[in-house]
Structure formats: structure tokens, C-alpha cells
Amino acid sequence: MKPVLAKLLIAAVALTSLPAASRADAGGPDLIFRKSTVFKLLTPNDKLATYGIDDPIVGGVACYYTVPEKGGVAGMFGVAEERSEVSLACRQYGPITFKEKSKQGDVVFREGRSLLFKRMQIVRGCDPKRNVLVYMAYTDKLIEGSPQNSTSTVPIQPWGSEPAPKCSEWISD
């Protein structure tokens, strides 16, 4: 029985380390910093972690999101079901350029928040009346729906001598 448990533990650790490795290779989120929130004596602390991502099809826009990360034994082995809370702030940091057309609500970024059923997503939309990009972060769980969300906006402004593009020409229903 002990060899079976050891193999299961090795498999669980291997499975949970794959997403982090693939995210780093695929240009995943950049860890900005972590701050401990709950002290644990012999295992990792619970933390809040802030990450930055660039919008993959809208150049000049970065989003920063903060999520809780569980410590303890389950967090140490990457099998903890993370909490649903997420906060989001997106900003223009250069000239806004659209690389391709997209639809309202297209996914900008997605990551798992538990081994199987929960994920966090950041999606993008366009408010054509105000020429504003709208980003929404939310968590969903297969059975319980979307318990937490956060919204951020990026008014499209001219940058230098470049005129501001119209988001409605690139993002549609």
C-alpha cells in the first residue's frame, strides 16, 4: 500500500508543476511580488500574489491581478483549492495597437485555481460609445458558477503623435 501512495504523491506533484512550467515558457504572467497573510510554522505561509500580464492582442496594455495563494501542506504540494477572490487593474503603458480582430468577452488570460474544477479568467471587451477597453477578471467553478469578479477599464488615449484607434473597429459582438 505504501508504494501506491508514494506513486500517487509523485504523480500529483508532477501534474501540479506542469502548468507553472508551461506558463513560464509560454510567456505566462510575471510575478511582481508576494506578501504573506497567514503565518504557518512548518509549511509555506498563505500569501497574496500580484502578477502582471500583457494583453496578447492589444499592444500597450498591461493588466495586474492579485490572487490569494494557499500555503500549508496542500499549498506546498500544489493541490490546494485556491480561494475565488481576484482583483484587477489594467493600464495603457504605450501606444495602443491591435494585432487582430476579436469578439466581446474573448479570453485574455486563464489559469487553474484548483486541481480540476476552478479557474480564473481575464476577458476583454469594448465600450464603443466611450472608446474604452473593459477587462473583467472572474473565477468560476464547474458547479457553483462565478462567485467573484473584478473590472478594470483602459480609456484609449493618443500616444505621442499617433491618433487613438477605435476599439469598435477591432472588437465586435
Backbone as a chain_set.jsonl record, in Angstrom:
{"seq": "MKPVLAKLLIAAVALTSLPAASRADAGGPDLIFRKSTVFKLLTPNDKLATYGIDDPIVGGVACYYTVPEKGGVAGMFGVAEERSEVSLACRQYGPITFKEKSKQGDVVFREGRSLLFKRMQIVRGCDPKRNVLVYMAYTDKLIEGSPQNSTSTVPIQPWGSEPAPKCSEWISD", "coords": {"N": [[0.817, -1.199, 0.0], [1.992, 1.261, 0.699], [3.852, 1.873, -1.444], [2.016, 2.531, -3.457], [0.763, 4.848, -2.49], [2.989, 6.525, -2.436], [3.541, 6.698, -5.192], [1.2, 7.962, -6.071], [1.471, 10.443, -4.789], [3.82, 11.42, -6.013], [2.878, 11.588, -8.654], [0.865, 13.533, -8.334], [2.379, 15.785, -7.569], [3.941, 16.071, -9.868], [1.963, 16.6, -11.807], [0.933, 19.037, -10.88], [3.101, 20.698, -11.117], [3.47, 21.02, -13.812], [1.669, 23.003, -15.098], [2.74, 25.467, -14.142], [5.336, 25.446, -15.178], [4.787, 25.376, -17.931], [3.451, 27.784, -18.24], [5.471, 29.635, -17.713], [7.185, 29.15, -19.854], [5.533, 29.789, -21.988], [5.233, 32.491, -21.991], [3.794, 33.37, -19.759], [2.138, 34.806, -16.847], [3.86, 37.469, -15.143], [5.385, 37.319, -12.062], [5.002, 39.803, -9.765], [5.158, 40.526, -6.996], [4.912, 38.872, -3.759], [3.021, 38.701, -0.744], [2.981, 37.697, 2.555], [0.168, 36.511, 4.364], [-0.955, 34.831, 6.263], [0.618, 33.233, 8.837], [2.385, 30.19, 8.893], [3.792, 27.607, 10.719], [5.484, 25.292, 10.025], [5.15, 24.892, 7.339], [4.654, 26.391, 4.04], [3.584, 29.835, 4.132], [0.241, 31.307, 3.86], [-0.48, 33.472, 1.149], [-0.769, 36.642, -0.598], [-0.569, 37.193, -3.996], [0.734, 39.164, -6.582], [0.461, 39.557, -10.007], [1.582, 40.339, -13.346], [0.402, 40.813, -16.66], [0.642, 41.046, -20.212], [-1.69, 42.19, -22.59], [-2.475, 39.888, -25.042], [-3.301, 40.534, -27.685], [-3.665, 43.247, -27.805], [-1.516, 45.648, -28.016], [0.438, 47.668, -25.778], [-1.095, 47.625, -23.494], [-1.305, 46.58, -20.183], [-2.214, 44.27, -17.65], [-2.749, 43.875, -14.202], [-3.117, 41.552, -11.658], [-4.285, 40.372, -8.512], [-4.184, 37.573, -6.46], [-5.193, 35.227, -3.919], [-2.975, 32.829, -2.464], [-2.781, 29.646, -1.265], [-1.055, 28.314, 1.512], [0.425, 25.957, 3.645], [0.286, 22.327, 3.862], [-1.135, 21.309, 1.619], [-0.896, 23.483, -0.151], [1.868, 23.526, -0.393], [2.37, 21.254, -1.903], [0.999, 21.886, -4.161], [-1.707, 21.215, -4.49], [-3.825, 22.468, -3.348], [-7.11, 23.857, -3.195], [-7.588, 26.902, -4.461], [-8.668, 30.089, -3.165], [-11.473, 32.074, -4.31], [-11.28, 34.815, -4.721], [-10.292, 37.705, -6.585], [-8.487, 40.505, -7.751], [-8.24, 43.27, -10.027], [-6.413, 45.396, -12.215], [-5.962, 47.354, -15.008], [-3.882, 49.009, -17.396], [-2.907, 51.544, -19.777], [0.253, 51.575, -21.188], [1.74, 52.364, -23.286], [1.678, 53.161, -26.843], [-1.477, 52.19, -28.081], [-2.058, 49.355, -29.924], [-3.737, 47.229, -32.106], [-3.497, 43.825, -32.766], [-4.995, 41.9, -34.021], [-8.408, 41.163, -34.964], [-11.089, 40.717, -32.598], [-13.605, 39.225, -30.469], [-16.277, 40.446, -28.342], [-15.733, 39.808, -24.958], [-13.702, 37.928, -25.291], [-11.13, 35.698, -24.187], [-8.352, 36.811, -22.4], [-6.494, 35.882, -20.612], [-6.043, 32.852, -18.766], [-6.148, 30.71, -15.946], [-5.784, 27.772, -13.931], [-7.32, 27.319, -10.75], [-7.635, 25.335, -9.009], [-7.069, 21.809, -8.658], [-8.788, 20.526, -10.461], [-11.439, 21.77, -10.973], [-11.831, 24.608, -10.72], [-11.263, 27.841, -12.124], [-9.549, 30.875, -13.049], [-10.225, 33.691, -14.98], [-9.386, 36.245, -17.33], [-11.08, 38.497, -19.25], [-11.801, 40.412, -22.257], [-13.395, 43.38, -23.437], [-15.156, 45.893, -25.389], [-16.163, 49.209, -25.021], [-17.863, 50.888, -27.161], [-19.079, 53.428, -27.309], [-17.653, 55.108, -25.594], [-15.069, 54.602, -26.33], [-13.425, 52.758, -24.88], [-11.487, 50.194, -23.484], [-12.567, 47.33, -21.786], [-11.904, 45.286, -19.114], [-12.455, 42.228, -17.487], [-12.053, 40.259, -14.667], [-12.66, 37.038, -13.473], [-13.671, 34.286, -11.411], [-14.531, 30.919, -11.871], [-16.39, 27.997, -11.118], [-16.995, 24.643, -11.769], [-19.502, 23.722, -10.786], [-20.62, 25.718, -9.112], [-20.745, 28.216, -10.394], [-19.907, 31.695, -10.959], [-18.346, 33.085, -8.518], [-16.766, 35.333, -7.737], [-15.592, 38.533, -8.9], [-13.94, 41.125, -10.811], [-13.487, 44.356, -12.242], [-11.837, 46.35, -14.697], [-10.876, 49.292, -16.495], [-9.613, 50.681, -19.571], [-9.173, 53.638, -20.931], [-8.833, 54.495, -24.274], [-6.209, 56.299, -25.337], [-4.534, 58.882, -27.25], [-1.093, 58.446, -28.172], [1.82, 60.071, -28.041], [2.366, 61.319, -31.269], [0.645, 59.652, -32.5], [-2.644, 58.84, -33.508], [-5.519, 57.905, -31.539], [-6.67, 54.594, -31.739], [-9.872, 53.132, -32.682], [-11.678, 51.093, -30.59], [-13.95, 49.747, -31.369], [-13.602, 49.09, -34.017], [-12.054, 46.883, -33.917], [-12.918, 45.092, -31.979], [-15.766, 43.221, -31.687], [-19.272, 42.197, -31.502]], "CA": [[0.0, 0.0, 0.0], [2.84, 2.44, 0.759], [4.34, 2.274, -2.775], [0.916, 3.14, -4.21], [0.619, 6.227, -2.001], [4.152, 7.289, -2.904], [3.36, 6.966, -6.625], [0.144, 8.975, -6.206], [2.031, 11.725, -4.382], [4.73, 11.844, -7.076], [2.049, 11.974, -9.804], [0.193, 14.8, -8.024], [3.378, 16.849, -7.634], [4.308, 16.249, -11.277], [0.854, 17.249, -12.513], [0.765, 20.43, -10.474], [4.238, 21.516, -11.54], [3.406, 21.237, -15.256], [1.115, 24.285, -15.532], [3.644, 26.574, -13.85], [6.433, 25.4, -16.136], [4.312, 25.74, -19.263], [3.144, 29.207, -18.239], [6.72, 30.39, -17.804], [7.698, 29.001, -21.204], [4.592, 30.344, -22.956], [5.049, 33.914, -21.749], [2.727, 33.492, -18.771], [2.162, 36.013, -16.022], [5.085, 37.818, -14.423], [5.182, 37.552, -10.633], [5.512, 41.118, -9.347], [5.579, 40.258, -5.623], [4.004, 38.146, -2.864], [3.005, 39.193, 0.63], [2.393, 36.71, 3.454], [-1.028, 36.97, 5.078], [-1.195, 33.924, 7.388], [1.847, 32.53, 9.185], [2.326, 28.748, 9.153], [5.07, 27.314, 11.354], [6.347, 24.318, 9.355], [4.825, 24.817, 5.911], [4.583, 27.749, 3.47], [2.517, 30.742, 4.563], [-0.733, 31.782, 2.891], [0.033, 34.725, 0.597], [-1.391, 37.332, -1.721], [0.431, 37.317, -5.055], [0.374, 40.08, -7.657], [1.055, 39.174, -11.285], [1.351, 41.228, -14.477], [0.325, 40.194, -17.99], [0.371, 41.928, -21.342], [-2.785, 41.713, -23.43], [-1.803, 39.263, -26.187], [-3.629, 41.116, -28.995], [-3.722, 44.713, -27.724], [-0.231, 46.161, -27.568], [0.381, 48.896, -24.987], [-1.971, 47.451, -22.335], [-0.915, 45.552, -19.219], [-3.148, 44.054, -16.543], [-2.182, 43.359, -12.961], [-4.15, 40.935, -10.839], [-3.837, 39.822, -7.236], [-4.951, 36.395, -6.054], [-4.659, 34.54, -2.744], [-2.332, 31.535, -2.678], [-2.782, 28.896, -0.013], [0.151, 27.648, 1.967], [0.148, 24.683, 4.294], [0.744, 21.116, 3.179], [-1.761, 21.241, 0.291], [-0.266, 24.513, -0.975], [3.257, 23.139, -0.63], [2.392, 20.256, -2.975], [0.263, 22.392, -5.312], [-3.008, 20.569, -4.656], [-4.839, 23.229, -2.619], [-8.088, 24.598, -3.978], [-7.376, 28.305, -4.134], [-9.875, 30.9, -2.952], [-12.012, 32.64, -5.546], [-11.111, 36.257, -4.835], [-9.323, 38.223, -7.541], [-8.629, 41.932, -8.04], [-7.707, 43.531, -11.358], [-6.181, 46.77, -12.666], [-5.339, 47.371, -16.334], [-3.442, 50.354, -17.748], [-2.178, 51.796, -21.017], [1.625, 51.951, -20.889], [2.373, 52.741, -24.548], [0.651, 53.329, -27.872], [-2.348, 51.023, -28.228], [-2.116, 48.787, -31.265], [-4.473, 45.969, -32.173], [-2.796, 42.873, -33.632], [-6.008, 41.156, -34.765], [-9.777, 41.408, -34.505], [-11.579, 39.771, -31.592], [-15.021, 39.332, -30.082], [-16.556, 40.868, -26.969], [-15.618, 38.738, -23.975], [-12.636, 36.965, -25.576], [-10.219, 35.441, -23.071], [-7.011, 37.382, -22.449], [-5.65, 35.007, -19.799], [-6.796, 31.864, -17.978], [-5.328, 29.786, -15.17], [-6.496, 26.926, -12.984], [-7.224, 27.701, -9.336], [-7.69, 24.085, -8.258], [-6.549, 20.71, -9.458], [-9.7, 20.124, -11.531], [-12.719, 22.397, -11.284], [-11.94, 26.063, -10.611], [-10.3, 28.597, -12.911], [-9.657, 32.322, -13.063], [-10.085, 34.17, -16.35], [-9.486, 37.671, -17.628], [-11.669, 38.651, -20.577], [-11.73, 41.78, -22.772], [-14.493, 43.894, -24.236], [-15.012, 47.263, -25.876], [-17.286, 50.132, -24.883], [-17.656, 51.729, -28.346], [-19.563, 54.794, -27.082], [-16.62, 55.876, -24.897], [-13.781, 54.125, -26.823], [-12.749, 52.254, -23.69], [-11.344, 48.753, -23.318], [-13.082, 46.887, -20.495], [-11.367, 43.982, -18.732], [-13.127, 41.635, -16.334], [-11.47, 39.035, -14.128], [-13.636, 36.293, -12.677], [-13.398, 32.883, -11.154], [-15.704, 30.074, -11.998], [-16.268, 26.642, -10.637], [-17.86, 23.825, -12.592], [-20.846, 23.557, -10.253], [-21.129, 26.876, -8.381], [-20.832, 29.455, -11.164], [-18.851, 32.712, -10.864], [-18.575, 33.745, -7.239], [-16.024, 36.567, -7.522], [-15.19, 39.199, -10.138], [-13.363, 42.461, -10.706], [-13.49, 45.009, -13.551], [-10.94, 47.475, -14.885], [-11.057, 49.902, -17.814], [-8.482, 51.4, -20.159], [-9.578, 54.578, -21.973], [-7.82, 54.505, -25.334], [-5.714, 57.666, -25.481], [-3.429, 59.03, -28.21], [0.241, 58.302, -27.569], [2.702, 60.848, -28.908], [1.643, 61.879, -32.408], [-0.249, 58.617, -33.03], [-4.04, 59.001, -33.091], [-6.067, 56.771, -30.785], [-7.524, 53.722, -32.549], [-11.227, 52.888, -32.186], [-11.792, 49.69, -30.219], [-15.091, 49.151, -32.077], [-13.131, 48.587, -35.305], [-11.266, 45.666, -33.682], [-13.625, 44.18, -31.075], [-17.192, 43.284, -32.021], [-20.124, 41.134, -30.92]], "C": [[0.865, 1.269, 0.0], [3.4, 2.828, -0.604], [3.258, 2.94, -3.618], [0.733, 4.593, -3.784], [1.781, 7.091, -2.472], [4.015, 7.639, -4.381], [2.288, 8.02, -6.863], [0.675, 10.359, -5.85], [2.969, 12.27, -5.457], [3.95, 12.308, -8.297], [1.38, 13.316, -9.555], [1.168, 15.964, -8.109], [3.771, 17.125, -9.082], [3.216, 16.972, -12.047], [0.735, 18.715, -12.154], [1.949, 21.292, -10.874], [4.206, 21.792, -13.034], [2.808, 22.576, -15.649], [2.052, 25.454, -15.278], [4.791, 26.606, -14.851], [5.967, 25.826, -17.513], [3.948, 27.215, -19.327], [4.411, 30.029, -18.402], [7.285, 30.319, -19.219], [6.818, 29.706, -22.226], [4.352, 31.83, -22.725], [3.907, 34.179, -20.793], [2.876, 34.739, -17.933], [3.513, 36.211, -15.337], [4.728, 38.041, -12.962], [5.812, 38.895, -10.279], [6.007, 41.017, -7.904], [4.511, 39.445, -4.903], [4.124, 38.749, -1.479], [2.314, 38.148, 1.501], [1.216, 37.311, 4.206], [-1.343, 36.119, 6.288], [0.082, 33.134, 7.632], [1.554, 31.056, 9.44], [3.72, 28.349, 9.63], [5.976, 26.418, 10.51], [6.112, 24.199, 7.852], [4.753, 26.236, 5.353], [3.379, 28.54, 3.995], [1.469, 30.911, 3.467], [-0.249, 33.154, 2.426], [-0.985, 35.371, -0.333], [-0.289, 37.524, -2.744], [-0.102, 38.238, -6.143], [1.181, 39.724, -8.899], [0.743, 40.236, -12.333], [1.313, 40.432, -15.765], [0.133, 41.288, -19.03], [-0.798, 41.338, -22.111], [-2.159, 41.132, -24.697], [-2.149, 39.862, -27.545], [-3.766, 42.632, -28.976], [-2.397, 45.189, -27.14], [-0.405, 47.45, -26.79], [-0.52, 48.807, -23.78], [-1.433, 46.311, -21.479], [-1.982, 45.472, -18.141], [-2.389, 43.447, -15.375], [-3.318, 42.773, -12.151], [-3.515, 40.355, -9.584], [-4.774, 38.701, -6.845], [-4.357, 35.836, -4.771], [-4.046, 33.212, -3.152], [-2.219, 30.84, -1.338], [-1.417, 28.295, 0.258], [-0.223, 26.296, 2.547], [0.651, 23.519, 3.463], [0.168, 21.049, 1.766], [-1.148, 22.277, -0.649], [1.17, 24.164, -1.332], [3.355, 22.144, -1.787], [1.561, 20.676, -4.186], [-1.1, 21.758, -5.534], [-4.12, 21.303, -3.913], [-5.84, 23.838, -3.594], [-7.989, 26.046, -3.535], [-8.705, 29.02, -3.948], [-10.246, 31.603, -4.238], [-11.728, 34.12, -5.743], [-10.041, 36.618, -5.861], [-9.564, 39.728, -7.685], [-7.85, 42.221, -9.316], [-7.524, 45.023, -11.584], [-5.44, 46.699, -13.987], [-5.021, 48.818, -16.711], [-2.807, 50.38, -19.13], [-0.779, 52.232, -20.623], [2.403, 52.347, -22.142], [1.287, 52.947, -25.587], [-0.168, 52.045, -28.024], [-2.399, 50.619, -29.69], [-2.843, 47.457, -31.186], [-3.773, 45.061, -33.176], [-3.754, 42.063, -34.491], [-7.38, 41.509, -34.213], [-10.177, 40.34, -33.5], [-13.043, 40.048, -31.301], [-15.118, 39.882, -28.66], [-16.431, 39.653, -26.048], [-14.564, 37.69, -24.285], [-11.666, 36.877, -24.398], [-8.844, 36.036, -23.357], [-6.036, 36.44, -21.736], [-6.544, 34.076, -18.995], [-5.806, 31.005, -17.208], [-6.2, 28.996, -14.215], [-6.282, 27.408, -11.561], [-7.443, 26.503, -8.425], [-7.22, 22.992, -9.191], [-7.468, 20.393, -10.633], [-10.765, 21.141, -11.919], [-12.777, 23.916, -11.284], [-10.883, 26.725, -11.474], [-10.58, 30.084, -12.79], [-9.41, 32.748, -14.502], [-10.111, 35.695, -16.379], [-9.981, 37.761, -19.066], [-11.694, 40.129, -20.944], [-12.989, 42.124, -23.546], [-14.218, 45.332, -24.642], [-16.299, 48.018, -25.592], [-17.135, 51.126, -26.041], [-18.082, 53.183, -28.15], [-18.464, 55.676, -26.489], [-15.206, 55.553, -25.386], [-12.882, 53.689, -25.669], [-12.674, 50.736, -23.757], [-11.8, 48.391, -21.908], [-12.558, 45.476, -20.251], [-12.109, 43.503, -17.491], [-12.373, 40.37, -15.944], [-12.56, 38.349, -13.315], [-13.154, 34.873, -12.47], [-14.682, 32.118, -11.388], [-15.362, 28.676, -11.526], [-17.323, 25.848, -11.375], [-19.303, 23.794, -12.089], [-21.432, 24.854, -9.719], [-21.198, 28.171, -9.174], [-19.675, 30.386, -10.909], [-18.992, 33.513, -9.581], [-17.878, 35.089, -7.06], [-15.642, 37.174, -8.859], [-14.616, 40.574, -9.834], [-13.296, 43.036, -12.119], [-12.498, 46.163, -13.557], [-11.141, 48.012, -16.298], [-9.775, 50.606, -18.255], [-9.035, 52.333, -21.228], [-8.476, 54.646, -23.026], [-7.449, 55.957, -25.632], [-4.671, 57.726, -26.593], [-2.099, 58.91, -27.473], [1.225, 58.985, -28.502], [1.888, 61.461, -30.037], [0.683, 60.876, -33.039], [-1.685, 58.884, -32.585], [-4.516, 57.738, -32.358], [-6.925, 55.904, -31.702], [-8.903, 53.579, -31.907], [-11.361, 51.41, -31.859], [-12.928, 48.996, -30.972], [-14.711, 48.627, -33.453], [-12.399, 47.253, -35.152], [-11.978, 44.642, -32.809], [-15.114, 44.33, -31.349], [-17.949, 42.136, -31.376], [-19.956, 39.82, -31.596]], "O": [[0.5, 2.254, -0.641], [3.428, 4.019, -0.915], [3.561, 3.828, -4.414], [0.565, 5.471, -4.631], [1.591, 8.244, -2.858], [4.338, 8.756, -4.783], [2.432, 8.87, -7.741], [0.365, 11.339, -6.528], [2.917, 13.457, -5.778], [4.31, 13.309, -8.917], [1.324, 14.154, -10.454], [0.833, 17.016, -8.655], [3.917, 18.281, -9.478], [3.504, 17.859, -12.851], [0.466, 19.548, -13.019], [1.812, 22.512, -10.962], [4.864, 22.728, -13.488], [3.399, 23.257, -16.488], [2.153, 26.35, -16.116], [5.176, 27.677, -15.32], [6.674, 26.562, -18.202], [4.118, 27.841, -20.374], [4.427, 31.01, -19.145], [7.805, 31.31, -19.731], [7.326, 30.179, -23.243], [3.364, 32.376, -23.217], [3.132, 35.113, -20.995], [3.653, 35.633, -18.27], [4.207, 35.252, -15.0], [3.863, 38.86, -12.653], [7.011, 39.097, -10.472], [7.148, 41.38, -7.616], [3.372, 39.338, -5.357], [5.181, 39.242, -1.087], [1.182, 37.756, 1.216], [1.256, 38.467, 4.63], [-1.935, 36.61, 7.25], [0.572, 32.445, 6.737], [0.588, 30.718, 10.123], [4.717, 28.716, 9.01], [7.139, 26.762, 10.3], [6.828, 23.462, 7.174], [4.789, 27.196, 6.123], [2.313, 27.985, 4.261], [1.755, 30.692, 2.29], [0.325, 33.911, 3.209], [-1.931, 34.73, -0.791], [0.807, 37.968, -2.403], [-1.248, 38.109, -6.572], [2.405, 39.605, -8.856], [-0.251, 40.952, -12.217], [2.087, 39.494, -15.949], [-0.466, 42.327, -18.753], [-0.889, 40.121, -22.267], [-1.384, 41.819, -25.363], [-1.366, 39.717, -28.484], [-3.962, 43.243, -30.026], [-2.183, 45.14, -25.929], [-1.293, 48.244, -27.097], [-0.709, 49.808, -23.088], [-1.143, 45.224, -21.978], [-2.58, 46.481, -17.766], [-1.503, 42.612, -15.553], [-4.357, 43.408, -11.971], [-2.368, 39.909, -9.593], [-5.995, 38.848, -6.889], [-3.153, 35.951, -4.546], [-4.531, 32.548, -4.069], [-1.638, 31.373, -0.393], [-0.725, 27.832, -0.648], [-1.073, 25.585, 2.011], [1.359, 23.71, 2.475], [0.897, 20.764, 0.816], [-0.907, 21.982, -1.819], [1.637, 24.465, -2.43], [4.31, 22.185, -2.563], [1.43, 19.907, -5.139], [-1.602, 21.762, -6.658], [-5.246, 20.81, -3.853], [-5.471, 24.279, -4.682], [-8.269, 26.377, -2.383], [-9.73, 28.616, -4.498], [-9.428, 31.717, -5.15], [-11.923, 34.634, -6.844], [-9.025, 35.934, -5.992], [-10.71, 40.173, -7.735], [-6.909, 41.501, -9.649], [-8.374, 45.825, -11.194], [-4.397, 46.051, -14.077], [-5.778, 49.735, -16.393], [-2.248, 49.387, -19.596], [-0.619, 53.15, -19.819], [3.597, 52.635, -22.064], [0.101, 52.914, -25.258], [0.389, 50.949, -28.088], [-2.732, 51.414, -30.569], [-2.585, 46.653, -30.29], [-3.488, 45.472, -34.301], [-3.381, 41.591, -35.565], [-7.499, 42.082, -33.13], [-9.681, 39.213, -33.536], [-13.632, 40.992, -31.828], [-14.17, 39.796, -27.88], [-16.975, 38.589, -26.345], [-14.52, 36.656, -23.618], [-11.418, 37.864, -23.706], [-8.252, 35.799, -24.41], [-4.911, 36.228, -22.189], [-7.648, 34.444, -18.593], [-4.763, 30.616, -17.732], [-7.227, 29.486, -13.746], [-5.191, 27.853, -11.207], [-7.437, 26.642, -7.202], [-6.999, 23.227, -10.379], [-6.983, 20.025, -11.703], [-10.978, 21.358, -13.112], [-13.733, 24.469, -11.827], [-9.751, 26.249, -11.56], [-11.694, 30.501, -12.472], [-8.507, 32.239, -15.165], [-10.77, 36.341, -15.564], [-9.391, 37.184, -19.98], [-11.619, 40.996, -20.073], [-13.574, 41.277, -24.222], [-13.19, 45.912, -24.29], [-17.392, 47.532, -25.884], [-16.379, 52.091, -25.934], [-17.503, 54.079, -28.763], [-18.352, 56.852, -26.838], [-14.242, 56.158, -24.917], [-11.761, 54.168, -25.501], [-13.666, 50.069, -24.051], [-11.451, 49.075, -20.946], [-12.745, 44.583, -21.078], [-12.359, 44.274, -16.564], [-12.09, 39.517, -16.786], [-13.29, 38.996, -12.564], [-12.353, 34.338, -13.237], [-15.778, 32.616, -11.132], [-14.209, 28.247, -11.537], [-18.434, 26.335, -11.583], [-20.234, 23.837, -12.895], [-22.635, 25.077, -9.857], [-21.689, 29.165, -8.64], [-18.56, 29.925, -10.664], [-19.694, 34.524, -9.562], [-18.362, 35.919, -6.29], [-15.396, 36.46, -9.831], [-14.789, 41.111, -8.739], [-13.076, 42.301, -13.081], [-12.336, 46.864, -12.558], [-11.533, 47.267, -17.197], [-8.973, 51.059, -17.438], [-9.341, 51.879, -22.33], [-7.308, 54.836, -22.689], [-8.27, 56.736, -26.117], [-3.993, 56.733, -26.856], [-2.003, 59.238, -26.29], [1.439, 58.532, -29.626], [0.838, 62.056, -29.794], [-0.014, 61.203, -33.999], [-1.924, 59.131, -31.403], [-3.97, 56.651, -32.547], [-7.817, 56.419, -32.376], [-9.075, 53.873, -30.724], [-11.184, 50.56, -32.732], [-12.873, 47.786, -31.19], [-15.429, 47.795, -34.008], [-12.15, 46.567, -36.144], [-11.678, 43.45, -32.886], [-15.662, 45.429, -31.257], [-17.361, 41.23, -30.786], [-20.602, 38.843, -31.217]]}, "num_chains": 1, "name": "protein.A"}
